């Protein structure tokens, strides 16, 4: 079988063997949740509840505040105890709604559509929006926006992302193995909502059981093609996935819709299916807990707002020798300073690394070896961009294409000088955004 892939990329150790064969377990109902309002790209939702109010599981607790925004829902039933800033896993603090649970888990959502596959696309989009569905791969972009291209743009295919190329993470893998029918049903809904007749489900070749399960489920569904992908990082990045599967290049500064595609994560497809078939809002997700610092690695279905510490305790506890705690994967994840942060919609994993699992090193002068240029999946020259950043020459960084950097960390992984340049690239993007800098 020919495996599809993209230009560039790297092959970091997968480290997936700790959890790949471990079925999804249901995490204990938390006694308390802190649900951040900012859980989608775009405008933050506005609280729709007040302190002292009783809420039920799945009930709307914050309303969308603009077109690129989705509601937030209670993940447990109980009483709203506070609305205010709390530490959040993407850094700093942010407004959140704290709910003290009553242990009843009382349902607070309505019914699904009788036949989602025959429903009007506009009704499907509204169901997806009101259920608070966002991209579960980490970006948290509202799903209904992706499915609604701007005027003049026409979609012709849906691509469902089952690559899960980050080391350690296996949540999507287990979802495809255990819920393949729901992945395919969600894909069919995505196709109808987007008005397309073709879909692809991309799965890396290191997940043969997932490829087999999804292929079997898709056999009876018209227009859905599972695609085996070469194991390479960052195969799951949108532009790289599009290039690998349909051979189209998304231009600099453009979106997938500009080449007729929309990309959604496999977990998002399942959330879409639950939203339209059962009326269920997005208030829980599957999370991988792994790394040498975890007593019992595994995959968990966990409520949004659950403290990291609660889930780590159910995973055998955190080793005192843990050197780094990360939300997401080790390549693009966010390092954490505390376990007292909540699970959010974009939490694909919690990874606890020991000293020996961290590629620590001291930065040395660049030797101009060109390895970063060879592996950059966007065809950029990270070394040249880094020099511009070091000089504070933001315009030069922009002309070199820093805005097109997807922050995958491939250049850092192969750098013989140990250059940790991603932070500088992020700063350059921020400076260009503030100044309205030009694109190269």
Residue pairs with C-beta under 8 A, 6 or more apart in sequence:
1 228
3 205
3 228
3 229
3 230
4 202
4 227
4 228
4 229
4 230
4 244
4 245
5 229
5 230
5 232
5 235
5 244
6 232
6 235
6 240
6 241
6 243
6 244
6 377
7 243
7 377
7 379
8 374
8 375
8 376
8 377
8 378
8 379
8 410
9 232
9 233
9 234
9 235
9 240
9 375
9 377
9 410
10 232
10 233
10 375
10 410
10 413
10 414
11 231
11 232
11 233
12 167
12 233
12 331
12 413
13 167
14 167
14 168
14 206
14 231
15 167
15 168
15 290
15 357
16 167
16 168
16 169
16 170
16 173
16 206
18 168
18 290
18 291
18 297
19 168
19 170
19 174
19 288
19 289
19 290
19 297
19 298
19 299
20 170
20 173
20 174
20 207
22 170
22 174
22 297
22 298
22 299
23 174
23 178
23 299
24 171
24 174
24 175
24 178
24 286
24 299
24 300
24 301
25 298
25 299
25 300
25 301
26 300
26 301
27 300
27 301
27 302
27 303
27 306
27 310
27 311
27 314
28 310
28 314
29 76
29 101
29 103
29 105
29 303
30 75
30 76
30 101
30 303
30 305
30 306
30 307
30 310
31 100
31 101
32 81
32 98
32 99
32 100
32 101
32 307
33 75
33 76
33 98
33 99
33 101
33 303
33 304
33 305
33 306
33 342
34 86
34 96
34 97
34 98
34 305
34 307
34 342
35 61
35 72
35 74
35 75
35 96
35 97
35 98
35 99
35 304
35 305
35 342
36 86
36 88
36 94
36 95
36 96
36 305
36 342
36 344
37 44
37 45
37 46
37 47
37 62
37 72
37 94
37 95
37 96
37 97
38 44
38 88
38 94
38 95
39 72
39 132
39 134
39 140
39 304
39 344
39 345
39 346
40 68
40 69
40 70
40 132
40 134
40 140
40 141
40 142
40 345
41 68
41 134
41 139
41 140
41 141
41 142
42 66
42 67
42 68
42 69
42 141
42 142
42 145
43 64
43 65
43 66
43 68
43 69
44 65
44 69
44 95
45 62
45 63
45 64
45 65
45 69
45 70
45 71
45 72
46 62
46 63
46 65
47 61
47 62
47 83
47 95
47 97
48 60
48 61
48 62
48 63
48 71
49 55
49 61
49 62
49 80
49 83
49 97
50 80
50 83
51 80
51 81
51 82
51 83
52 79
52 80
53 79
53 80
54 77
54 78
54 79
54 80
55 61
55 74
55 77
55 78
55 79
55 80
55 99
55 108
56 74
56 77
56 106
56 107
56 108
57 74
57 75
57 76
57 77
57 105
57 106
57 107
57 108
57 109
57 283
58 73
58 74
58 107
58 108
58 109
58 280
58 281
58 283
59 73
59 74
59 108
59 109
60 71
60 72
60 73
60 130
60 281
61 72
61 73
61 74
61 80
61 97
61 99
62 71
62 72
62 97
63 71
64 70
64 71
64 129
67 145
68 142
68 145
69 142
70 129
70 130
70 132
70 133
70 134
70 142
70 144
71 129
71 130
71 132
71 281
72 97
72 132
73 109
73 131
73 132
73 281
73 282
73 283
74 99
74 108
74 283
75 99
75 283
75 284
75 303
75 304
75 305
75 306
76 99
76 101
76 105
76 303
76 305
77 101
77 102
77 104
77 105
77 106
77 108
78 99
78 100
78 101
78 102
79 99
79 100
79 102
80 97
80 98
80 99
81 98
81 99
81 100
82 97
82 98
83 95
83 96
83 97
83 98
84 95
84 96
84 98
85 93
85 94
85 95
85 96
86 93
86 94
86 96
86 98
86 341
86 342
87 93
87 338
87 340
87 341
88 94
88 96
88 341
88 342
88 344
89 308
89 327
89 334
89 336
89 341
89 342
89 344
89 347
90 327
90 334
90 344
90 346
91 334
96 305
96 342
99 305
109 279
109 280
109 281
110 279
111 278
111 279
112 275
112 276
112 277
112 278
112 279
112 280
113 119
113 123
113 124
113 127
113 276
113 277
116 124
116 185
116 189
116 192
116 273
116 276
116 277
117 188
117 189
117 192
119 192
119 276
121 192
121 193
121 194
121 195
124 189
124 192
124 193
124 276
125 144
125 147
125 148
125 193
126 144
127 275
127 276
127 279
128 143
128 144
128 147
128 193
128 272
128 275
128 276
129 142
129 143
129 144
130 281
131 271
131 274
131 275
131 279
131 280
131 281
131 282
132 281
132 282
132 283
132 345
133 142
133 143
133 144
133 268
133 271
133 272
133 275
133 282
134 140
134 141
134 142
134 143
134 268
134 282
134 345
134 346
135 141
135 143
135 146
135 264
135 265
135 268
135 346
136 265
136 267
136 268
136 271
136 285
136 345
136 346
136 348
137 161
137 236
137 265
137 267
137 268
137 346
137 348
138 328
138 332
138 346
138 348
139 346
140 344
140 345
140 346
143 264
143 268
143 271
143 272
144 193
146 256
146 257
146 262
146 263
146 264
147 190
147 193
147 194
147 262
149 155
149 257
149 262
150 257
153 257
153 258
153 260
154 260
155 194
155 195
155 196
155 257
155 260
155 261
155 262
156 196
156 198
156 260
156 261
157 196
157 198
157 199
157 200
157 246
157 260
157 261
157 262
158 187
158 190
158 191
158 194
158 196
158 198
158 199
158 200
158 261
158 262
158 263
158 264
159 199
159 200
159 201
159 202
159 241
159 242
159 245
159 246
159 256
159 261
159 262
159 263
159 264
160 183
160 186
160 187
160 190
160 199
160 200
160 201
160 202
160 263
160 264
160 265
160 266
160 269
161 172
161 202
161 236
161 238
161 241
161 263
161 264
161 265
161 266
162 172
162 173
162 176
162 183
162 201
162 202
162 203
162 204
162 207
162 210
162 214
162 266
163 202
163 203
163 204
163 229
163 235
163 236
163 241
164 170
164 171
164 172
164 173
164 204
164 207
164 236
165 204
165 231
165 232
165 233
165 234
165 235
165 236
166 233
166 236
166 328
166 329
166 330
166 331
166 332
166 333
166 348
166 349
167 233
167 329
167 330
167 331
168 288
168 290
168 291
168 329
168 330
168 349
168 351
169 288
169 290
169 328
169 329
169 348
169 349
169 351
170 288
170 290
170 299
171 267
171 285
171 286
171 287
171 288
171 299
171 348
171 349
172 265
172 266
172 267
172 286
172 348
173 207
173 210
174 286
174 299
175 183
175 266
175 267
175 270
175 286
176 183
176 203
176 207
176 210
176 213
176 214
176 266
177 209
177 210
177 213
179 270
180 210
180 213
180 214
180 216
180 217
181 217
182 269
182 270
182 273
182 274
183 201
183 214
183 217
183 266
183 269
183 270
184 201
184 214
184 217
184 218
184 221
184 224
185 273
185 277
186 268
186 269
186 270
186 271
186 272
186 273
187 199
187 201
187 218
187 221
187 224
187 269
188 199
188 221
188 224
189 269
189 272
189 273
189 276
190 199
190 262
190 264
190 269
190 272
191 197
191 198
191 199
191 223
191 224
193 272
194 262
197 223
198 223
198 225
199 223
199 224
199 225
200 224
200 225
200 226
200 227
200 245
200 246
201 214
201 218
201 224
201 225
201 226
201 227
201 266
202 227
202 229
202 235
202 241
202 244
202 245
203 210
203 211
203 214
203 226
203 227
203 228
203 229
204 228
204 229
204 230
204 231
204 235
205 211
205 228
205 229
205 230
205 231
206 231
211 226
211 228
214 226
215 226
218 224
218 225
218 226
227 244
227 245
229 235
229 241
229 244
229 245
230 244
233 331
233 408
233 410
234 240
234 331
234 332
234 377
234 406
234 408
234 410
235 241
235 244
237 377
237 406
237 408
238 250
238 256
238 263
239 249
239 250
239 256
239 377
239 378
239 406
240 377
241 263
242 248
242 249
242 250
242 256
242 259
242 261
242 263
243 249
243 250
246 259
246 261
248 259
248 260
248 261
249 259
250 256
250 258
250 259
251 258
252 401
252 403
252 404
252 439
252 440
253 403
253 404
253 439
256 262
256 263
264 272
267 285
267 286
271 282
271 285
274 280
274 282
275 281
275 282
282 304
282 345
283 303
283 304
284 301
284 302
284 303
284 304
285 301
285 302
285 304
285 343
285 345
285 347
286 299
286 300
286 301
286 302
287 299
287 300
287 302
287 311
287 343
287 347
287 348
287 349
287 350
288 297
288 298
288 299
288 348
288 349
288 350
288 351
289 297
289 298
289 299
289 300
289 311
289 312
289 315
289 349
289 350
289 351
289 352
290 297
290 298
290 349
290 350
290 351
290 352
291 297
291 322
291 326
291 351
291 352
291 353
291 354
291 357
292 319
292 352
292 353
292 354
292 356
292 357
293 318
293 319
293 321
293 322
293 323
293 325
293 352
293 353
293 354
294 312
294 315
294 316
294 317
294 318
294 319
294 352
295 315
295 316
295 317
295 318
295 319
296 315
296 316
297 315
298 315
300 311
300 314
300 315
302 311
302 343
303 343
304 342
304 343
304 344
304 345
305 342
305 343
306 342
306 343
307 339
307 340
307 341
307 342
307 343
308 325
308 327
308 336
308 339
308 340
308 341
308 342
308 343
308 350
309 339
309 340
311 343
311 350
312 318
312 339
312 350
312 352
318 325
318 339
318 352
319 352
319 354
321 354
321 355
322 352
322 353
322 354
323 353
323 354
323 355
323 357
323 358
324 335
324 352
324 353
324 358
325 335
325 336
325 339
325 350
325 351
325 352
325 353
326 333
326 334
326 335
326 336
326 349
326 350
326 351
326 352
326 353
327 333
327 334
327 336
327 341
327 347
327 349
327 350
328 334
328 346
328 347
328 348
328 349
328 351
329 348
329 349
329 351
330 351
330 353
331 408
331 409
331 410
331 413
332 407
332 408
332 409
333 349
333 351
359 413
361 418
362 418
363 417
363 418
363 419
363 420
364 417
364 418
365 417
366 383
366 386
366 387
366 417
366 419
367 416
367 417
368 383
369 416
370 383
371 414
371 415
371 416
372 381
372 382
372 383
372 410
372 411
372 414
372 415
373 380
373 381
373 382
373 383
374 414
375 410
375 411
375 413
375 414
376 382
376 410
376 411
377 406
377 408
377 410
378 401
378 404
378 405
378 406
380 400
380 401
380 402
380 404
380 405
381 400
382 405
382 411
382 421
382 425
384 400
385 397
385 400
385 401
385 402
385 405
385 421
385 425
385 428
386 419
386 421
386 424
386 425
388 394
388 396
388 397
388 400
388 402
388 428
389 397
389 402
389 421
389 424
389 425
389 427
389 428
390 424
394 428
394 431
394 432
394 435
394 437
395 432
395 437
395 438
397 425
397 428
397 432
398 428
398 432
398 437
398 438
398 439
398 440
399 438
399 440
400 440
401 439
401 440
402 425
402 428
402 429
402 432
403 429
403 432
403 439
405 425
405 429
407 422
407 425
407 426
409 422
411 419
411 421
412 419
412 420
412 421
412 422
415 421
431 437
